[in-house]
Amino acid sequence: MTKKSEIKINVEVNENNLPIEMKWTAQDGKIENQPASAFLLSIWDPAEKNTMKIDLWTKEMTIEEMKQFFHQSLLTMADTFEKATGEHLMSEDLRDYCYHFAEKMNILPE
């Protein structure tokens, strides 16, 4: 038996097509119209052997929030890479880079 799951991202844009409000819904995760300030979406195209992507953020998102968002996204990518490939050592290298990134961006917890 299979089932389908749907994730929706609604983006409201201004006259210049810049995002001013974003909300997302994932019913399987019991998330309904949850506000978001940014998202990164990467989708692997098996025919082209290439990544298609969408990167959006609202003008209200601060630079400090963007630094934290990228840091956390990079950490998540290291975790996902390890889970998907079993490449523990390379994942640790990515996490080391994440620490370096956080240090350079001055976002390490005090």
Backbone torsions as a table, in degrees:
resi	resn	phi	psi	omega
1	MET	NA	136.8	176.8
2	THR	-120.3	162.8	174.7
3	LYS	-142.4	159.4	178.3
4	LYS	-107.3	144.2	177.5
5	SER	-126.7	141.3	-176.7
6	GLU	-125.4	135.7	173.5
7	ILE	-117.8	128.2	-179.0
8	LYS	-116.6	138.8	173.9
9	ILE	-126.6	117.8	178.6
10	ASN	-104.8	127.9	-177.6
11	VAL	-122.2	122.5	174.5
12	GLU	-97.9	128.1	-177.6
13	VAL	-116.6	158.2	176.4
14	ASN	-87.3	-169.6	-177.1
15	GLU	-65.1	-18.9	178.3
16	ASN	-98.5	13.6	-178.8
17	ASN	62.0	27.7	174.7
18	LEU	-95.5	134.5	-178.1
19	PRO	-61.6	131.7	174.9
20	ILE	-115.5	-21.7	176.8
21	GLU	-153.8	138.8	177.2
22	MET	-134.7	140.7	175.5
23	LYS	-139.9	147.4	180.0
24	TRP	-132.5	152.7	-178.4
25	THR	-133.6	133.3	174.1
26	ALA	-141.4	94.3	-172.9
27	GLN	-60.8	-35.4	178.2
28	ASP	-62.9	-28.5	178.0
29	GLY	-95.3	7.4	-179.1
30	LYS	56.9	40.4	177.6
31	ILE	-112.3	126.3	-176.3
32	GLU	-132.4	114.2	177.8
33	ASN	50.0	47.3	178.3
34	GLN	-76.9	126.8	178.5
35	PRO	-63.6	147.4	176.3
36	ALA	-140.8	148.1	177.1
37	SER	-102.2	-20.5	-179.7
38	ALA	-158.8	157.5	168.7
39	PHE	-154.8	150.2	174.8
40	LEU	-120.3	124.8	179.7
41	LEU	-124.9	121.4	176.2
42	SER	-119.8	129.7	-179.7
43	ILE	-127.8	127.8	179.8
44	TRP	-82.5	124.9	176.2
45	ASP	-96.8	105.0	-175.4
46	PRO	-67.3	-28.1	179.9
47	ALA	-70.7	-42.2	-178.7
48	GLU	-89.2	-11.7	-175.3
49	LYS	52.8	49.8	-175.4
50	ASN	-149.0	156.7	178.3
51	THR	-94.7	129.7	170.7
52	MET	-100.0	143.3	-175.4
53	LYS	-145.4	156.3	172.7
54	ILE	-134.8	127.5	176.4
55	ASP	-125.3	117.5	-179.8
56	LEU	-134.4	147.4	172.7
57	TRP	-152.6	153.8	180.0
58	THR	-85.7	158.8	-179.2
59	LYS	-69.2	-17.2	177.9
60	GLU	-77.3	-15.6	179.8
61	MET	-69.5	125.5	-177.9
62	THR	-79.8	163.4	176.7
63	ILE	-63.1	-40.0	178.1
64	GLU	-61.9	-41.0	177.0
65	GLU	-64.5	-38.8	179.9
66	MET	-65.3	-39.7	177.3
67	LYS	-60.7	-45.2	179.2
68	GLN	-66.2	-41.2	179.0
69	PHE	-59.4	-46.4	179.3
70	PHE	-65.7	-42.8	178.9
71	HIS	-58.1	-49.5	-179.1
72	GLN	-66.1	-36.2	177.9
73	SER	-65.7	-41.3	178.1
74	LEU	-64.0	-42.4	177.0
75	LEU	-60.9	-42.5	178.9
76	THR	-63.7	-38.7	178.1
77	MET	-64.1	-38.5	177.2
78	ALA	-62.6	-43.5	179.1
79	ASP	-63.4	-45.1	-179.5
80	THR	-64.5	-41.9	178.9
81	PHE	-60.1	-43.6	179.6
82	GLU	-65.4	-43.7	-179.9
83	LYS	-62.9	-39.7	-175.8
84	ALA	-78.7	-30.3	-172.4
85	THR	-117.0	-18.3	-175.1
86	GLY	76.2	7.8	-178.2
87	GLU	-80.0	78.7	-175.5
88	HIS	-64.0	-47.1	-175.8
89	LEU	-64.2	-42.8	178.8
90	MET	-66.8	-36.4	177.5
91	SER	-64.7	-37.9	176.0
92	GLU	-65.1	-37.7	175.2
93	ASP	-61.2	-42.0	177.5
94	LEU	-63.1	-41.9	177.8
95	ARG	-64.1	-37.8	175.2
96	ASP	-60.4	-42.6	176.9
97	TYR	-62.0	-39.0	179.5
98	CYS	-60.9	-39.0	176.5
99	TYR	-64.0	-44.5	177.7
100	HIS	-59.5	-44.9	178.7
101	PHE	-58.1	-49.5	-178.7
102	ALA	-62.6	-38.9	178.7
103	GLU	-64.5	-47.1	-179.9
104	LYS	-65.6	-33.6	180.0
105	MET	-86.0	-2.4	178.6
106	ASN	58.6	46.6	-180.0
107	ILE	-121.1	14.1	177.2
108	LEU	-68.2	142.3	177.8
109	PRO	-63.0	146.1	-179.1
110	GLU	-79.3	NA	NA
